[in-house]
Amino acid sequence: IWLRLKRDTHKVSRHEPVILRYAEAGFKPEQPVASTELTIYTAEFEYLFKDPWGAALFVDTGNAFNDWQNMDLQTGVGFGARWRSPIGPVRVDVAWPTDDFSDPHLHLSIGPDF
């Protein structure tokens, strides 16, 4: 059993190409919005119930933005399965934005966090 609390904040120069900037949450692919700031807060509870299998519950909050005074943090909650495979961790998660529980998102992650 372990609890992970994590905070990531990144900045990209306004002079960087748009492709290197961050996309704001909720953007439409045909109308991307380039941002220079990114901040993410994560709280995750993980339980290894039968090695190498486990489960997790998590809350993520964050967004991409250009101005710290006008940032609009978005929050999501979810759960997932964990497998400590011989080649690295495999995570399958289902998450929902807290403002629209009718819109689940499936995430697959293979390998360690960076």
C-alpha positions as CSV (number, residue, x, y, z in Angstrom):
1,I,0.0,0.0,0.0
2,W,1.3,3.4,-0.8
3,L,0.2,7.0,-1.4
4,R,1.9,9.1,-4.0
5,L,1.5,12.9,-4.1
6,K,3.1,14.6,-7.1
7,R,3.3,18.1,-8.5
8,D,4.7,19.0,-11.9
9,T,5.1,22.5,-13.3
10,H,6.7,23.3,-16.6
11,K,7.3,26.4,-18.7
12,V,7.9,26.8,-22.4
13,S,9.2,30.0,-23.9
14,R,6.7,32.0,-26.0
15,H,9.3,31.9,-28.7
16,E,9.2,28.1,-29.0
17,P,7.3,26.6,-31.9
18,V,3.6,26.0,-31.2
19,I,4.2,22.2,-31.5
20,L,6.3,22.3,-28.3
21,R,3.7,24.2,-26.3
22,Y,1.0,22.6,-24.2
23,A,-2.6,22.2,-25.2
24,E,-5.2,23.5,-22.9
25,A,-7.7,20.9,-21.5
26,G,-10.9,20.7,-23.5
27,F,-9.3,22.0,-26.7
28,K,-10.8,20.9,-30.0
29,P,-8.3,19.2,-32.4
30,E,-9.3,21.6,-35.2
31,Q,-8.7,24.6,-32.9
32,P,-5.7,23.9,-30.6
33,V,-4.7,26.6,-28.1
34,A,-1.0,26.8,-27.5
35,S,0.0,27.6,-23.9
36,T,3.3,28.2,-22.2
37,E,2.6,27.0,-18.7
38,L,1.6,23.5,-17.4
39,T,0.9,22.5,-13.9
40,I,-0.5,19.1,-12.7
41,Y,-1.2,17.9,-9.1
42,T,-1.8,14.1,-8.5
43,A,-2.8,12.1,-5.5
44,E,-2.8,8.3,-6.1
45,F,-3.4,5.5,-3.7
46,E,-2.1,2.1,-4.9
47,Y,-2.5,-1.3,-3.3
48,L,-0.6,-4.4,-4.4
49,F,-3.1,-7.2,-3.6
50,K,-1.4,-10.2,-5.2
51,D,2.1,-9.7,-6.6
52,P,2.5,-8.6,-9.4
53,W,-1.1,-7.3,-9.6
54,G,-2.5,-4.2,-8.0
55,A,-5.1,-1.5,-8.1
56,A,-5.2,2.3,-7.8
57,L,-7.5,5.2,-7.0
58,F,-6.4,8.7,-8.1
59,V,-7.3,12.4,-8.4
60,D,-5.6,14.7,-10.9
61,T,-5.9,18.4,-11.1
62,G,-4.2,20.8,-13.6
63,N,-4.2,22.5,-16.9
64,A,-2.2,24.3,-19.5
65,F,-2.4,28.1,-19.5
66,N,-0.6,31.3,-20.3
67,D,-1.2,33.4,-17.2
68,W,-1.1,32.2,-13.5
69,Q,-3.7,34.7,-12.5
70,N,-6.2,33.3,-15.0
71,M,-5.5,29.6,-14.9
72,D,-8.6,27.3,-15.0
73,L,-7.7,24.0,-13.2
74,Q,-9.6,21.0,-14.3
75,T,-10.0,17.9,-12.1
76,G,-10.4,14.2,-12.9
77,V,-10.9,11.1,-10.8
78,G,-10.5,7.5,-11.6
79,F,-9.3,4.0,-10.8
80,G,-7.0,1.5,-12.5
81,A,-5.3,-1.8,-12.6
82,R,-1.5,-2.3,-12.2
83,W,0.7,-5.1,-13.4
84,R,4.4,-5.2,-12.6
85,S,5.5,-7.0,-15.7
86,P,9.0,-8.3,-16.4
87,I,9.7,-5.4,-18.7
88,G,8.2,-2.6,-16.5
89,P,5.0,-1.4,-15.0
90,V,1.7,-1.6,-17.1
91,R,-1.2,0.7,-16.0
92,V,-4.7,0.7,-17.3
93,D,-6.9,3.5,-16.0
94,V,-10.4,4.8,-16.4
95,A,-10.9,8.5,-15.5
96,W,-13.7,11.0,-15.5
97,P,-13.7,14.7,-15.5
98,T,-15.5,15.9,-12.4
99,D,-17.7,18.2,-14.4
100,D,-19.0,15.4,-16.7
101,F,-19.2,11.9,-15.4
102,S,-20.8,10.8,-18.7
103,D,-17.4,11.2,-20.4
104,P,-15.0,8.4,-19.3
105,H,-11.4,8.3,-20.6
106,L,-9.3,5.1,-21.0
107,H,-5.6,5.4,-20.5
108,L,-2.9,2.8,-21.1
109,S,0.7,3.4,-19.8
110,I,3.6,1.1,-20.3
111,G,7.0,1.7,-18.5
112,P,8.1,3.9,-15.6
113,D,7.0,7.4,-14.9
114,F,9.5,10.1,-15.9
